[in-house]
Amino acid sequence: MVVLALLLSLAAAVLANIGASLPIYAVFIAGALLPTAVYRVLLGGAMNLGLCIGALMMMLVLTLFASRLAAATHRSLRIGHENRRLAGALEQRTREAERANLDKSRFIAAASHDLRQPVHTLGLLLDVLQGQSLSLQAQETVTRMAHVLDSLDSLFAGLLDISRLDSGAIEPRRTDFALRPLLLALTDEFNAEVLAKGLSLRCRASDVWIRSDPLLLERILRNLLANAVRYTLRGGIVIACRRRAALLRIEVWDSGIGIADAQQGAVFNEFYQVANRQRDPDQGLGLGLAIVRRLGALLGCPIELRSRLGRGSVFRFSVPLAIVPEPLSDAAPAVNDAQAALPPGWPERQVLVVEDDAHARDALVSWLASWGCQVVSCASAAAVREALETIPAAPDALVTDWRLPGGEDGLDVVRLVRQRFRATLPAILITGDALDDARRLAREHGVVLLHKPVRPAALRAALGAHWLTARVAETVAAPSPPRAGAPRRQEGAS
């Protein structure tokens, strides 16, 4: 009886280890208990028969438990394998969806030149039309067309910015810079619109230096300010900065309509607007905060939102602080407003225009001619080579498109003209590409880059900045006239 009890205890203990495999457990329990049971039957007697029957019943019970354990184990394994298969399939589908979304974004970013070209040409022609003498009814029609074109331009710019961010075409270029001048410039930019709505705009920023990408940071703040001005009907807007250890928290407060808790997560989605259910384009397109969220993630400073319905909102994010550099002792004199003012015309300036689109080329020529410039236009780099044979002197500026026929681009034209006249003449590169290649190459070659659609003010400012810088440099380099009574220096004198 003691030996039988020990064997039954061993069979029950082994059930937890090998019971999940019914054949293995059946072989084990049969080898452990059947010899003892058969031996008891052969010995004979009521007690031995009872022990044999008890042993057989325990074998049956333990085998039944092993059968249920094996079934549960197999079911659990099947579920585990199915879950892994489904997880793998879901991961594969997710990768395919992300790849498709990335391909779509890259396609839109790469095709941005072809998408922007019609808008760019239409803007040029419309601006030429605005400069002509028109009837009152025609002027109203042109004004409406300009309004529609601005909406279309904003939509294209927003969509292409989102596609560039999603495709990874934008890489932040972090540098150390002072934040206060940037905030003051943005405050001055929005001040007229704020005053027109009867609001107040205040800037509370100390003289701190931060490390970030100034262009992308400016885009974030401009979108946040535009959003605050649009949805603030009374009160005001405040831009504030607060130190937090090695970080600087930048906040944009407003006393606008506020955002309900249920909508705060959705305001960063594309085309979502809290108070524009009628989809009025005059109230924006709903892409500003979507771009802000992507730019914040790109710079490593996620945007936080706190808002109360009817009480206003605050958007905040943090950027790392930088070490303030020592002030320069020999600082260059700043150019005052009178010097920076653009001249009314440039009658003695010669500009070389290279544009393969005939409509855009004619509009550019009309623009520059209306400003008094003498224009030479070409449609390709091959035409530029022919024109250079007849141009006696280097042009004062070069305005060229990025993409040109014949497998050449605007930088090829820049290099060609500069090599022909052995001079680093000012060059403006106009592009509709959303990729960073054009910006990087333009920076390496000292070329100003303008993105399509180009407005007359942007082109005029770029040309004026070129020629103003050259005029200031000539003034600084020119020798000052001798003072009365001062002795002239003889050549060869020590």
Disulfide bonds with the S-S distance in Angstrom:
none
